[in-house]
Amino acid sequence: MWGRISAVAGLVLASTLALPGTAVAKPKEVDVPVGTWLAARTHPSVQLTSVSYTADVAVPTPEANLEAIRTLTQQGINAVQSGKISSDENSIYRWVVQQMAKNPGRYFSPGGQERVVEATAGGLCTGWWITPDGYMVTAAHCVGQEDTELAQTFAAQALTKINEKDAADLVASLGDIASDEEILRNAAKIFQIWNAENIKIRNVQSSLSLLQSLPGGGVDKTTKTVPIELVAKGTVYPGKDVAILKANGQNNLPTVPLGEDSDVRVGDTLYISGFPGTVTQTSIFNLESKLDPAFTEGPYNASRQTPEGVPYIQTQAPSYPGNSGGPVFSKDGKVIGILVGGLIQQDGGSTEGESFVLPVSIVKEKLNEKNIKPAESTTTKAYNEALDLFFQNRYSDALPKFREVQALQPNHPYVAKYISDSQQAITAGKDESGTPILPWLLWGGGGLVAAFVIGTIVAVARGKSRSKGPASFPPAPYGAQPGYPAQSQGGQPQYGQQGQPYGAPQQQYQQRPPYPLPTGPETRAVRPQSPYGPPQPQQGTGGPGANTRIAGLEAELEQLRRNMGQRPPEQR
């Protein structure tokens, strides 16, 4: 019995759920480029980091080594006599200054009073969240420089005025040749090198920070830096160049997942996210746009290894100073490494095809040392679900998810933009979200069909336990089945082999009035008014009456299909 009732219910509900406009179709796949999908998912966790130094920088006043300069001058005269250089005064001095620039320490010595400057220096890199409570990964060289590197940084950033003065003094001592551009250029080079070699740095203070987004997306000029602490640091490139940072007082931060070294191999496409200095340090763009990470991609070119056995991945994905520390992704959106370095041309540009990535296994090794467990945040889970709906043009479905993200992380840099874009798309009629099934069934035309099926099932179940009448009859199927019924003995129909529904052997069914609905302690026979035509007449059990009822039900269903725009099953 229950097999036949469920078959009836299944067919009726199937015809109802297949109606145009109901949300039962399989959700379409996210049809966007891999890079677009990855950038949308991973950008929220990628942050611009800053390391800054303050110090007292001291440089002695250079004193000329007159003996060395006289020797050099004599060499210039010899070069004139041999015809290697012109005999005019400018050519001789040009040659002399050029030779000095090759080895400034040979021609100048520390002496006289120190020049002291209160200086600041620093650099920008890329980091990314791996836990909701503020653990971050970046490159080791982004969080602190060795003494020699720091001296070079201060020499380049803090000694500009001192270098310019020393070069001007040298040129002035040569007489009326200041207009010679080559001499000016080489004089400046002399003291850039010499002052960097003789610099003394005292009272060094360093700090690490990041720029965190304001509500509404992006970072603006009023944003305050968030201090971060160094938790662990590896050896600078070409060593295990990875560092772990911690920002305190954080929660529900967006995160990215870690993959495995084996997730990628030569020939796969890799994706790099970060903040190239070519953008962050230019005056062309405003601050807000500078602080959006850039996304590049390129093939995995080769697997490399240093003499110390440290593995590196060579990729053709473009990267630049400032990208250091940034995550490198597989096409599945998992971090497979950290961008560490690249070969730099003489003009400061990056060499294409020469970006080097430290594999994720080294990152995990450093995390394990501090017992730090990467974890997906609730924010990220909700955000990724919302993005999938957004990319399917299901804007009404995505909107509450984006609002959930905004409640979890008010400083989320991108969710406000997606909320606005979703609202605009809905207003423009681009929304492809499905209509919920249950409200349609309850309030639309399908509601009566559902009520009909449910009422039948409940009534038959109650009728089996309460009816005292001895008569029985088989349920009427949709259309006659071969061998149904085979014969009748004493009012009890016997099922032929072909007529057994769903393999059920002989079963008895107690007769109840048609379409009963529960109304209280007693169950009264109530036939709901069908919206698809008048009810068919009911006759006794078995015989012509049953066949008439079957035909009536078929006709009613056929009318239902026509009203709902459906064709009979055999015509589909």
C-alpha positions as CSV (number, residue, x, y, z in Angstrom):
1,M,0.0,0.0,0.0
2,W,2.6,2.5,1.1
3,G,4.6,1.8,-2.1
4,R,1.6,2.8,-4.3
5,I,0.8,5.9,-2.2
6,S,4.4,7.0,-2.4
7,A,4.3,6.5,-6.1
8,V,1.2,8.6,-6.4
9,A,2.8,11.3,-4.2
10,G,6.0,11.1,-6.1
11,L,4.4,11.6,-9.5
12,V,2.2,14.5,-8.3
13,L,5.1,16.3,-6.6
14,A,7.4,15.7,-9.5
15,S,5.0,17.4,-11.9
16,T,4.6,20.2,-9.3
17,L,8.4,20.7,-8.8
18,A,9.1,20.7,-12.5
19,L,7.0,23.8,-13.0
20,P,8.7,26.7,-14.7
21,G,10.1,29.3,-12.3
22,T,10.7,26.9,-9.3
23,A,14.2,26.6,-8.0
24,V,14.9,22.9,-8.5
25,A,17.4,23.0,-11.3
26,K,21.0,22.0,-10.4
27,P,22.9,25.1,-9.4
28,K,25.1,26.2,-12.3
29,E,28.8,26.1,-11.8
30,V,30.8,29.2,-11.1
31,D,31.8,30.2,-14.6
32,V,34.6,32.7,-14.0
33,P,38.3,32.6,-14.9
34,V,40.5,30.9,-12.3
35,G,42.5,34.1,-11.7
36,T,39.3,36.1,-11.0
37,W,37.9,33.5,-8.7
38,L,41.3,33.2,-6.8
39,A,41.8,37.0,-6.5
40,A,38.3,37.5,-5.1
41,R,38.7,34.8,-2.5
42,T,42.3,35.5,-1.4
43,H,42.7,39.3,-1.5
44,P,41.0,39.9,1.8
45,S,43.7,38.0,3.7
46,V,46.6,39.7,1.9
47,Q,48.0,42.7,3.8
48,L,50.6,45.4,3.2
49,T,53.3,45.2,5.9
50,S,55.9,47.8,6.9
51,V,59.2,47.6,8.7
52,S,60.6,50.9,9.9
53,Y,63.8,52.0,11.6
54,T,64.9,55.1,13.5
55,A,68.5,55.7,14.4
56,D,71.2,58.2,14.8
57,V,73.3,58.0,11.6
58,A,76.9,59.3,11.8
59,V,79.3,59.8,8.9
60,P,82.9,61.2,9.3
61,T,84.0,64.0,7.1
62,P,86.1,62.6,4.2
63,E,89.7,63.7,3.9
64,A,91.5,63.4,0.6
65,N,94.5,61.1,0.4
66,L,96.7,63.6,-1.5
67,E,99.4,61.1,-2.3
68,A,97.0,58.7,-3.9
69,I,95.4,61.5,-5.8
70,R,98.8,62.8,-7.1
71,T,99.6,59.3,-8.2
72,L,96.3,59.0,-10.0
73,T,96.8,62.4,-11.7
74,Q,100.2,61.3,-13.0
75,Q,98.6,58.2,-14.5
76,G,96.2,60.5,-16.3
77,I,99.1,62.5,-17.7
78,N,100.7,59.3,-18.9
79,A,97.4,58.4,-20.5
80,V,97.3,61.7,-22.4
81,Q,100.9,61.2,-23.6
82,S,100.1,57.7,-24.9
83,G,97.0,59.0,-26.7
84,K,94.5,57.1,-24.6
85,I,92.7,60.3,-23.5
86,S,92.4,63.8,-24.9
87,S,94.9,66.4,-23.6
88,D,92.3,69.0,-22.6
89,E,91.8,69.7,-18.9
90,N,88.1,68.5,-18.8
91,S,89.1,65.1,-20.3
92,I,91.9,64.6,-17.8
93,Y,89.6,65.4,-14.8
94,R,86.8,63.3,-16.2
95,W,89.2,60.4,-16.3
96,V,90.5,61.0,-12.8
97,V,87.1,61.2,-11.2
98,Q,86.0,58.1,-13.1
99,Q,88.9,56.2,-11.6
100,M,88.1,57.5,-8.1
101,A,84.5,56.2,-8.3
102,K,85.9,52.7,-8.9
103,N,87.6,52.6,-5.5
104,P,86.6,55.7,-3.3
105,G,88.3,54.3,-0.2
106,R,91.7,54.5,-1.8
107,Y,91.5,58.3,-2.3
108,F,89.5,59.4,0.8
109,S,89.9,58.6,4.5
110,P,87.8,59.2,7.6
111,G,88.7,62.4,9.4
112,G,87.4,65.6,10.9
113,Q,84.0,66.0,12.6
114,E,81.2,63.5,12.3
115,R,78.0,64.5,10.6
116,V,75.1,63.2,12.6
117,V,71.6,62.8,11.2
118,E,68.4,61.5,13.0
119,A,67.3,59.2,10.3
120,T,64.4,57.0,9.5
121,A,64.3,54.1,7.0
122,G,62.0,51.3,6.1
123,G,60.5,49.1,3.6
124,L,57.1,47.6,2.5
125,C,56.4,44.0,2.0
126,T,53.4,41.6,1.8
127,G,52.0,39.3,4.5
128,W,48.9,37.1,4.8
129,W,46.6,35.8,7.6
130,I,46.7,32.1,8.5
131,T,44.6,32.2,11.7
132,P,41.4,34.2,12.6
133,D,43.1,35.6,15.7
134,G,46.0,37.3,13.9
135,Y,48.9,35.1,13.0
136,M,50.5,36.1,9.7
137,V,53.2,34.8,7.4
138,T,55.7,36.9,5.5
139,A,59.4,36.7,4.4
140,A,62.2,36.8,6.9
141,H,64.0,39.6,5.0
142,C,60.8,41.7,5.4
143,V,61.0,41.9,9.2
144,G,64.6,42.9,9.8
145,Q,67.8,43.5,7.9
146,E,71.4,42.5,8.7
147,D,73.7,45.3,9.8
148,T,75.4,45.7,6.4
149,E,72.1,45.8,4.6
150,L,70.7,48.3,7.1
151,A,73.7,50.5,6.6
152,Q,73.1,50.4,2.8
153,T,69.5,51.3,3.4
154,F,70.3,54.3,5.6
155,A,73.0,55.4,3.2
156,A,70.5,55.4,0.4
157,Q,67.6,57.0,2.3
158,A,69.1,59.1,5.1
159,L,72.4,60.5,3.6
160,T,71.1,62.1,0.5
161,K,71.9,65.6,1.5
162,I,75.3,64.7,2.9
163,N,76.2,62.8,-0.3
164,E,75.2,65.8,-2.4
165,K,77.3,68.2,-0.3
166,D,80.4,66.0,-0.4
167,A,80.1,65.6,-4.2
168,A,79.6,69.4,-4.7
169,D,82.7,70.1,-2.6
170,L,84.8,67.8,-4.8
171,V,83.6,69.3,-8.1
172,A,84.2,72.8,-6.8
173,S,87.8,71.9,-6.0
174,L,88.4,71.0,-9.7
175,G,87.7,74.5,-11.0
176,D,85.5,75.6,-13.8
177,I,84.3,72.2,-15.0
178,A,81.0,71.9,-13.0
179,S,79.0,71.8,-16.1
180,D,80.4,68.5,-17.2
181,E,77.6,66.0,-16.5
182,E,79.8,62.9,-16.4
183,I,82.1,64.5,-13.8
184,L,79.0,65.4,-11.7
185,R,77.6,61.9,-12.0
186,N,80.8,60.2,-11.0
187,A,81.4,62.6,-8.1
188,A,78.0,61.7,-6.7
189,K,78.8,58.0,-7.0
190,I,82.1,58.4,-5.1
191,F,80.4,59.6,-2.0
192,Q,77.4,57.4,-2.2
193,I,79.8,54.5,-1.9
194,W,82.3,56.1,0.5
195,N,79.7,57.3,3.0
196,A,77.9,53.9,3.0
197,E,81.2,52.2,3.8
198,N,82.0,54.5,6.7
199,I,78.5,55.0,8.2
200,K,77.9,54.4,11.9
201,I,74.5,53.7,13.2
202,R,73.5,54.2,16.8
203,N,70.4,53.9,18.9
204,V,68.5,51.7,16.4
205,Q,64.8,51.3,17.0
206,S,62.7,49.1,14.8
207,S,58.9,48.4,14.5
208,L,56.7,46.2,12.4
209,S,53.2,47.2,11.4
210,L,50.5,46.7,8.8
211,L,47.8,48.9,7.3
212,Q,44.4,47.5,8.1
213,S,41.3,48.4,6.1
214,L,38.5,50.6,7.3
215,P,34.8,49.5,7.1
216,G,33.5,50.0,3.5
217,G,36.5,48.6,1.8
218,G,39.9,50.0,0.9
219,V,42.4,51.8,3.0
220,D,42.4,55.6,3.2
221,K,44.7,58.3,4.5
222,T,43.1,58.2,8.0
223,T,44.0,54.6,8.5
224,K,46.2,53.9,11.5
225,T,48.9,51.3,11.5
226,V,48.4,48.1,13.5
227,P,51.5,47.0,15.3
228,I,52.6,43.4,14.8
229,E,55.1,41.3,16.7
230,L,57.8,39.0,15.4
231,V,57.1,35.4,16.6
232,A,59.6,33.4,14.5
233,K,62.2,34.2,11.8
234,G,64.2,32.0,9.4
235,T,67.4,32.7,7.5
236,V,67.2,35.4,4.9
237,Y,67.3,34.3,1.2
238,P,68.8,32.0,0.0
239,G,68.0,30.4,3.3
240,K,64.6,29.5,4.7
241,D,63.4,33.0,4.3
242,V,60.1,32.9,6.2
243,A,58.8,34.8,9.3
244,I,55.7,34.5,11.5
245,L,54.1,37.6,12.9
246,K,51.2,38.2,15.3
247,A,48.8,41.1,15.5
248,N,47.1,41.1,19.0
249,G,43.5,41.8,19.7
250,Q,42.2,40.4,16.4
251,N,39.3,38.0,15.6
252,N,37.4,36.7,12.7
253,L,40.1,37.8,10.3
254,P,39.9,36.5,6.7
255,T,42.4,33.6,6.1
256,V,43.8,31.5,3.3
257,P,44.4,27.7,3.4
258,L,47.8,26.0,3.1
259,G,48.3,23.3,0.5
260,E,51.1,20.8,-0.1
261,D,54.3,21.0,-2.1
262,S,52.9,18.1,-4.2
263,D,49.8,20.2,-5.2
264,V,51.8,21.7,-8.1
265,R,54.5,20.6,-10.5
266,V,56.5,21.9,-13.4
267,G,54.1,23.3,-16.1
268,D,51.3,24.2,-13.7
269,T,50.1,27.8,-13.4
270,L,51.0,29.6,-10.2
271,Y,49.3,32.8,-8.9
272,I,51.1,35.5,-6.8
273,S,49.3,38.1,-4.7
274,G,51.1,41.1,-3.2
275,F,52.0,44.7,-3.2
276,P,54.6,45.6,-5.8
277,G,56.8,48.6,-5.0
278,T,56.4,49.7,-8.5
279,V,52.9,50.8,-7.5
280,T,53.1,51.5,-3.8
281,Q,56.0,53.9,-4.2
282,T,54.8,55.8,-7.2
283,S,53.0,59.1,-7.2
284,I,50.8,58.2,-10.2
285,F,48.1,56.5,-8.1
286,N,46.1,57.5,-5.1
287,L,46.7,55.8,-1.7
288,E,43.5,53.8,-1.8
289,S,44.3,52.1,-5.1
290,K,48.0,51.5,-4.1
291,L,46.8,49.4,-1.2
292,D,44.9,46.9,-3.2
293,P,47.0,43.8,-3.8
294,A,48.0,42.9,-7.4
295,F,47.5,39.5,-8.8
296,T,49.9,37.9,-11.4
297,E,50.2,34.4,-12.8
298,G,52.7,32.3,-14.7
299,P,54.0,28.8,-15.2
300,Y,56.0,26.7,-12.7
301,N,59.3,26.7,-14.6
302,A,61.6,24.5,-12.5
303,S,62.4,23.1,-9.1
304,R,65.7,24.4,-7.7
305,Q,67.8,23.8,-4.6
306,T,70.5,25.9,-2.9
307,P,73.9,24.4,-2.0
308,E,72.6,24.2,1.6
309,G,69.7,22.0,0.4
310,V,66.9,24.6,0.6
311,P,64.3,24.0,-2.1
312,Y,63.0,26.8,-4.2
313,I,60.4,27.0,-7.1
314,Q,61.3,29.1,-10.1
315,T,58.2,30.7,-11.8
316,Q,57.6,33.0,-14.6
317,A,54.8,34.7,-12.7
318,P,55.9,38.4,-12.5
319,S,57.0,39.8,-9.1
320,Y,58.7,42.9,-7.9
321,P,60.3,44.4,-4.8
322,G,57.4,44.7,-2.3
323,N,55.9,41.4,-3.4
324,S,58.3,39.7,-1.0
325,G,56.4,37.6,1.6
326,G,53.3,37.3,-0.6
327,P,51.4,34.0,-0.9
328,V,51.7,31.9,-4.1
329,F,48.6,29.8,-4.9
330,S,47.7,26.8,-6.9
331,K,44.6,26.9,-9.1
332,D,42.6,25.4,-6.2
333,G,43.2,28.4,-4.1
334,K,45.7,26.9,-1.6
335,V,49.0,28.4,-0.7
336,I,51.8,26.3,-2.1
337,G,54.6,28.7,-1.3
338,I,55.8,32.2,-0.4
339,L,57.3,34.7,-2.8
340,V,60.8,35.5,-1.6
341,G,63.0,36.9,-4.4
342,G,63.8,37.5,-8.0
343,L,66.7,38.6,-10.1
344,I,66.9,42.4,-10.4
345,Q,68.2,44.1,-13.5
346,Q,70.7,47.0,-13.2
347,D,67.9,49.5,-13.7
348,G,66.0,48.0,-10.7
349,G,63.5,46.2,-12.8
350,S,62.5,42.6,-12.3
351,T,63.7,39.9,-14.7
352,E,60.8,38.0,-16.2
353,G,60.9,34.3,-15.4
354,E,63.1,34.7,-12.4
355,S,60.8,34.8,-9.4
356,F,61.7,32.4,-6.7
357,V,59.2,30.8,-4.3
358,L,59.9,29.0,-1.0
359,P,57.7,25.9,-0.9
360,V,54.9,25.7,1.7
361,S,56.5,22.8,3.5
362,I,59.1,25.3,4.8
363,V,56.3,27.6,6.0
364,K,54.7,24.7,7.8
365,E,58.0,23.7,9.4
366,K,58.3,27.2,10.9
367,L,54.7,27.2,12.1
368,N,55.1,23.8,13.7
369,E,58.1,25.1,15.7
370,K,55.7,27.5,17.4
371,N,52.8,25.1,17.5
372,I,50.7,27.4,15.4
373,K,47.8,25.7,13.6
374,P,46.4,27.4,10.4
375,A,42.6,27.6,10.5
376,E,39.8,28.8,8.3
377,S,37.8,31.6,9.9
378,T,34.1,31.8,10.0
379,T,34.4,35.0,8.0
380,T,36.2,33.3,5.2
381,K,33.7,30.4,5.1
382,A,30.8,32.7,4.8
383,Y,32.6,35.0,2.3
384,N,33.5,32.2,0.0
385,E,29.9,30.8,0.0
386,A,28.7,34.3,-0.8
387,L,31.2,34.7,-3.6
388,D,30.1,31.4,-5.2
389,L,26.5,32.7,-5.2
390,F,27.5,36.1,-6.5
391,F,29.4,34.6,-9.4
392,Q,26.3,32.5,-10.2
393,N,24.3,35.7,-10.5
394,R,22.3,34.6,-7.5
395,Y,22.5,38.1,-5.9
396,S,19.5,37.8,-3.6
397,D,20.9,34.5,-2.2
398,A,24.4,36.1,-1.8
399,L,23.2,39.3,-0.1
400,P,22.5,37.8,3.4
401,K,25.8,35.9,3.3
402,F,27.7,39.1,2.5
403,R,25.9,40.8,5.4
404,E,26.9,38.0,7.7
405,V,30.5,38.6,6.7
406,Q,30.2,42.3,7.4
407,A,28.8,41.5,10.9
408,L,31.6,39.1,11.6
409,Q,34.4,41.4,10.4
410,P,33.3,45.1,10.1
411,N,36.8,45.9,8.8
412,H,36.5,43.5,5.9
413,P,38.1,45.3,2.9
414,Y,35.8,44.1,0.1
415,V,32.4,42.9,1.5
416,A,30.8,46.4,1.4
417,K,31.5,46.6,-2.3
418,Y,29.9,43.2,-3.0
419,I,26.8,44.2,-1.0
420,S,26.5,47.3,-3.1
421,D,27.1,45.4,-6.4
422,S,24.5,42.7,-5.4
423,Q,21.9,45.3,-4.6
424,Q,22.5,47.1,-7.9
425,A,22.3,43.8,-9.9
426,I,19.0,43.0,-8.2
427,T,17.6,46.4,-9.1
428,A,18.8,46.0,-12.7
429,G,16.8,42.7,-13.0
430,K,20.0,40.5,-13.2
431,D,19.2,38.3,-10.2
432,E,19.0,34.6,-11.0
433,S,18.3,33.4,-7.5
434,G,15.7,30.6,-7.2
435,T,12.3,30.9,-5.7
436,P,12.0,28.9,-2.5
437,I,10.0,25.7,-3.0
438,L,8.0,25.5,0.2
439,P,6.3,28.9,0.1
440,W,5.2,28.2,-3.5
441,L,3.7,24.9,-2.6
442,L,1.9,26.4,0.4
443,W,0.5,29.5,-1.3
444,G,0.6,28.8,-5.0
445,G,-1.2,26.3,-7.2
446,G,1.1,23.5,-5.9
447,G,-0.2,24.0,-2.4
448,L,-3.5,22.3,-3.2
449,V,-1.6,19.4,-4.9
450,A,0.6,19.0,-1.8
451,A,-2.4,19.1,0.5
452,F,-4.1,16.5,-1.6
453,V,-1.1,14.1,-1.4
454,I,-0.5,14.7,2.3
455,G,-4.1,14.3,3.2
456,T,-4.4,11.0,1.3
457,I,-1.4,9.5,3.1
458,V,-2.5,10.6,6.5
459,A,-6.1,9.5,6.0
460,V,-5.1,6.0,4.7
461,A,-2.7,5.6,7.7
462,R,-5.5,6.4,10.2
463,G,-8.1,4.4,8.3
464,K,-5.9,1.3,8.6
465,S,-6.0,1.5,12.3
466,R,-9.6,2.6,12.8
467,S,-11.7,1.1,10.1
468,K,-13.8,-1.9,11.1
469,G,-15.2,-2.7,7.7
470,P,-14.1,-6.1,6.3
471,A,-14.1,-5.0,2.7
472,S,-10.7,-4.4,1.0
473,F,-9.5,-3.2,-2.3
474,P,-6.2,-2.5,-4.0
475,P,-5.2,1.1,-4.5
476,A,-5.8,2.5,-8.0
477,P,-2.5,3.0,-9.8
478,Y,-2.0,5.6,-12.6
479,G,-3.1,3.4,-15.5
480,A,-3.8,-0.3,-15.7
481,Q,-0.9,-2.7,-15.0
482,P,-0.7,-6.0,-16.9
483,G,-2.2,-8.8,-14.7
484,Y,-3.9,-6.5,-12.2
485,P,-5.9,-8.0,-10.6
486,A,-5.5,-11.6,-11.8
487,Q,-8.6,-13.0,-10.2
488,S,-10.9,-12.5,-7.3
489,Q,-12.0,-15.0,-4.7
490,G,-14.5,-14.1,-2.1
491,G,-14.1,-10.4,-2.7
492,Q,-10.3,-10.6,-2.0
493,P,-8.4,-9.6,-5.2
494,Q,-5.4,-11.8,-5.9
495,Y,-2.3,-10.2,-7.6
496,G,-0.9,-11.8,-10.6
497,Q,2.9,-11.9,-10.8
498,Q,3.0,-8.9,-13.2
499,G,0.7,-6.9,-11.1
500,Q,2.7,-6.9,-7.9
501,P,3.5,-3.2,-7.1
502,Y,7.2,-2.7,-6.1
503,G,7.5,-6.5,-5.6
504,A,4.9,-6.6,-2.8
505,P,3.1,-10.0,-2.5
506,Q,-0.6,-10.2,-1.7
507,Q,-1.5,-7.3,0.6
508,Q,-4.9,-6.3,2.0
509,Y,-6.2,-2.7,2.0
510,Q,-9.1,-1.6,4.2
511,Q,-11.6,0.5,2.4
512,R,-12.0,4.1,3.4
513,P,-14.0,6.9,1.8
514,P,-12.0,8.7,-0.9
515,Y,-9.8,11.7,-0.1
516,P,-10.3,11.6,3.7
517,L,-8.9,14.5,5.8
518,P,-8.4,14.2,9.6
519,T,-10.9,16.5,11.4
520,G,-10.6,15.4,15.0
521,P,-11.3,12.2,16.9
522,E,-13.4,10.9,14.1
523,T,-12.3,10.8,10.5
524,R,-15.0,12.0,8.2
525,A,-15.1,11.5,4.4
526,V,-14.4,14.9,2.9
527,R,-13.6,15.4,-0.7
528,P,-11.8,18.7,-1.2
529,Q,-13.0,20.7,-4.2
530,S,-10.5,20.2,-6.9
531,P,-9.3,23.3,-8.7
532,Y,-8.8,21.3,-11.8
533,G,-12.4,20.1,-12.5
534,P,-15.3,18.4,-10.7
535,P,-14.7,15.3,-8.6
536,Q,-15.2,11.9,-10.3
537,P,-18.0,9.7,-9.1
538,Q,-17.2,7.0,-6.6
539,Q,-18.7,3.5,-6.9
540,G,-18.2,0.4,-4.8
541,T,-15.1,-1.6,-4.4
542,G,-13.8,-3.5,-7.4
543,G,-15.6,-3.9,-10.7
544,P,-16.5,-1.0,-13.0
545,G,-16.6,1.5,-10.2
546,A,-12.9,1.1,-9.5
547,N,-12.1,1.4,-13.3
548,T,-14.2,4.5,-13.5
549,R,-12.3,6.1,-10.6
550,I,-9.0,5.2,-12.2
551,A,-10.0,6.8,-15.4
552,G,-11.2,9.8,-13.6
553,L,-7.9,10.2,-11.8
554,E,-6.0,9.9,-15.0
555,A,-8.2,12.6,-16.6
556,E,-7.7,14.8,-13.6
557,L,-3.9,14.5,-13.7
558,E,-3.9,15.1,-17.5
559,Q,-5.9,18.3,-16.8
560,L,-3.4,19.2,-14.1
561,R,-0.5,18.8,-16.5
562,R,-2.2,21.0,-19.2
563,N,-2.9,23.7,-16.6
564,M,0.7,23.6,-15.5
565,G,2.1,23.5,-19.0
566,Q,3.3,19.9,-18.7
567,R,3.1,17.2,-21.3
568,P,2.4,13.5,-20.5
569,P,5.4,11.5,-19.5
570,E,5.5,9.6,-22.7
571,Q,5.7,12.8,-24.7
572,R,8.7,14.3,-22.8
